[in-house]
Amino acid sequence: MEQKRQQFSDEIAYLKSQSMRNNLILTGIEEDNSQGNESQVVTERKLREHLSEKLKIPNETVEGLRFERVHRTPYNQYAVRFNLLMHSLRFSKTAS
């Protein structure tokens, strides 16, 4: 029974790692919450601006990135800033 439990635990850990392999978590990107929750479109625009302005990634490369999802992590009352989680379909200089 213990061996089976360990096997299931290992399988769960493997599946979690596979599901997160294309995720990046960025911190320090300001949130505009003046109108309620920031929309995904606004969040993705801010991400692209951050990549080009702060990380100095060329605009053509940033514009070529395709994201499946870009969103903020859940609120933490003790956090100074919200984290931004992005799941990319493709991280490639030749993305089209």
SERO-4910 file (N, C-alpha, C, O; in steps of 0.05 Angstrom, whole numbers):
BEGIN
 pado doro    nc1    nc2    nc3   cac1   cac2   cac3    cc1    cc2    cc3    oc1    oc2    oc3
  Met    A     16    -24      0      0      0      0     17     25      0     12     44    -15
  Glu    A     38     25     17     56     48     18     71     53     -8     75     75    -17
  Gln    A     79     31    -21     92     33    -47     74     45    -68     82     62    -84
  Lys    A     49     38    -68     29     49    -87     24     78    -81     22     94   -100
  Arg    A     23     86    -56     19    114    -49     43    131    -59     39    153    -70
  Gln    A     67    121    -56     91    135    -65     91    137    -95     98    158   -106
  Gln    A     82    116   -109     80    117   -138     61    139   -147     67    154   -166
  Phe    A     37    141   -134     18    161   -141     29    189   -135     25    208   -151
  Ser    A     43    192   -113     55    217   -106     76    226   -127     77    249   -134
  Asp    A     92    207   -136    112    213   -157     98    221   -183    107    239   -197
  Glu    A     77    207   -190     62    214   -214     50    241   -213     50    256   -233
  Ile    A     39    249   -190     27    276   -187     49    297   -190     45    317   -203
  Ala    A     72    293   -177     94    312   -179    103    315   -208    109    337   -217
  Tyr    A    105    293   -223    113    294   -251     92    310   -267    100    326   -283
  Leu    A     67    304   -263     46    319   -278     46    349   -272     42    365   -290
  Lys    A     50    356   -247     52    384   -240     76    398   -254     73    420   -264
  Ser    A     98    384   -254    122    396   -267    118    399   -297    127    418   -309
  Gln    A    105    380   -309     99    381   -338     80    404   -345     83    417   -365
  Ser    A     60    408   -328     40    429   -333     52    457   -329     41    476   -340
  Met    A     74    460   -314     85    486   -309    110    492   -326    122    513   -322
  Arg    A    118    474   -344    144    477   -357    145    502   -375    168    511   -380
  Asn    A    123    512   -385    124    536   -402    116    561   -387    111    582   -399
  Asn    A    114    560   -360    106    583   -345    130    599   -335    151    588   -328
  Leu    A    126    625   -335    145    644   -323    130    661   -304    107    669   -309
  Ile    A    142    667   -281    130    685   -262    148    709   -259    171    707   -253
  Leu    A    136    733   -264    151    758   -262    140    774   -240    116    773   -234
  Thr    A    157    789   -226    149    807   -204    156    835   -211    174    840   -228
  Gly    A    143    854   -198    151    882   -200    137    896   -223    144    919   -229
  Ile    A    117    884   -236    103    898   -257     78    910   -244     60    895   -234
  Glu    A     76    936   -245     54    950   -231     27    942   -242     24    936   -266
  Glu    A      7    941   -225    -20    934   -233    -38    959   -233    -36    976   -214
  Asp    A    -54    962   -253    -74    984   -254   -100    973   -245   -114    960   -261
  Asn    A   -107    978   -220   -131    967   -209   -152    989   -204   -170    986   -187
  Ser    A   -149   1012   -218   -167   1035   -213   -195   1029   -222   -214   1041   -212
  Gln    A   -198   1012   -242   -225   1005   -253   -234    977   -244   -252    966   -257
  Gly    A   -223    967   -223   -229    939   -216   -207    921   -224   -184    930   -224
  Asn    A   -212    897   -230   -192    878   -239   -180    885   -266   -195    892   -284
  Glu    A   -154    884   -268   -140    890   -293   -147    868   -313   -146    844   -307
  Ser    A   -154    876   -338   -161    856   -358   -137    842   -368   -114    851   -365
  Gln    A   -141    818   -381   -119    803   -392   -105    818   -414    -81    816   -417
  Val    A   -120    834   -430   -108    849   -451    -89    870   -440    -67    874   -450
  Val    A    -97    884   -419    -80    904   -406    -56    891   -394    -34    901   -396
  Thr    A    -60    869   -381    -38    854   -368    -17    846   -389      7    848   -384
  Glu    A    -26    835   -411     -8    826   -432      7    850   -444     31    848   -450
  Arg    A     -7    873   -448      6    897   -459     28    906   -439     50    913   -448
  Lys    A     23    906   -413     43    914   -394     66    894   -394     89    903   -390
  Leu    A     61    869   -397     82    849   -399    100    855   -422    125    855   -419
  Arg    A     89    860   -446    105    865   -469    121    891   -466    145    892   -474
  Glu    A    109    911   -454    124    936   -448    148    930   -429    170    940   -433
  His    A    143    915   -409    164    908   -389    187    892   -403    210    898   -398
  Leu    A    180    873   -420    200    858   -433    218    875   -451    242    871   -452
  Ser    A    206    894   -465    222    911   -483    236    934   -469    259    940   -475
  Glu    A    222    947   -450    234    971   -437    253    963   -414    275    974   -413
  Lys    A    245    946   -397    261    939   -373    282    917   -379    304    919   -369
  Leu    A    274    897   -394    292    875   -399    308    879   -426    325    862   -432
  Lys    A    302    900   -440    316    907   -465    315    886   -486    334    882   -501
  Ile    A    293    872   -488    289    852   -509    278    867   -534    260    883   -531
  Pro    A    290    863   -557    281    878   -581    251    876   -586    239    854   -582
  Asn    A    239    898   -595    210    899   -599    200    877   -618    179    865   -614
  Glu    A    216    872   -640    207    851   -659    206    823   -646    189    807   -653
  Thr    A    224    818   -627    224    793   -613    200    792   -594    186    772   -592
  Val    A    195    814   -579    173    815   -560    146    812   -575    129    797   -566
  Glu    A    144    825   -597    118    823   -613    114    796   -624     92    788   -629
  Gly    A    136    781   -629    134    754   -639    126    733   -619    119    710   -626
  Leu    A    128    740   -593    120    720   -572     90    716   -572     75    735   -574
  Arg    A     82    691   -569     54    684   -568     48    672   -541     61    653   -532
  Phe    A     29    683   -527     22    675   -500     -5    661   -500    -24    671   -512
  Glu    A     -7    639   -486    -33    626   -483    -49    640   -461    -73    644   -464
  Arg    A    -35    648   -440    -49    661   -418    -29    680   -404     -6    674   -401
  Val    A    -39    703   -397    -23    722   -381    -43    733   -360    -64    744   -366
  His    A    -36    729   -334    -54    738   -313    -38    743   -288    -15    735   -285
  Arg    A    -51    757   -269    -40    762   -243    -45    739   -225    -64    724   -228
  Thr    A    -27    735   -206    -31    714   -186    -51    724   -165    -56    749   -164
  Pro    A    -63    707   -150    -83    716   -130    -72    736   -110    -48    736   -105
  Tyr    A    -89    753   -100    -82    774    -82    -70    763    -56    -80    744    -44
  Asn    A    -49    776    -47    -37    771    -21    -36    797     -6    -22    815    -15
  Gln    A    -50    799     16    -52    825     30    -25    835     40    -22    859     46
  Tyr    A     -5    818     41     21    826     51     41    832     28     63    842     33
  Ala    A     32    827      4     50    831    -19     50    861    -27     29    874    -27
  Val    A     73    871    -34     75    898    -44     65    900    -72     51    919    -80
  Arg    A     72    880    -88     64    879   -116     53    852   -123     59    832   -109
  Phe    A     37    851   -143     26    826   -152     46    813   -171     59    827   -186
  Asn    A     47    787   -171     63    772   -190     47    769   -216     22    770   -216
  Leu    A     61    766   -238     48    762   -264     56    735   -274     80    729   -275
  Leu    A     37    718   -281     42    691   -291     36    691   -320     14    698   -328
  Met    A     55    681   -336     49    679   -365     56    650   -373     75    638   -365
  His    A     39    641   -390     42    614   -402     46    618   -431     28    627   -445
  Ser    A     69    612   -441     76    618   -469     71    594   -487     77    571   -479
  Leu    A     61    599   -510     59    579   -530     86    575   -544     93    553   -552
  Arg    A    101    597   -546    127    595   -560    146    617   -550    138    641   -550
  Phe    A    169    610   -541    190    629   -535    212    625   -556    228    607   -554
  Ser    A    211    641   -576    229    638   -598    234    664   -612    215    680   -616
  Lys    A    258    670   -620    264    694   -635    250    694   -662    244    715   -673
  Thr    A    244    671   -673    232    669   -699    202    664   -697    189    655   -716
  Ala    A    190    670   -673    161    666   -670    146    683   -690    153    705   -696
  Ser    A    125    671   -700    108    686   -720     79    682   -714     62    694   -728
***
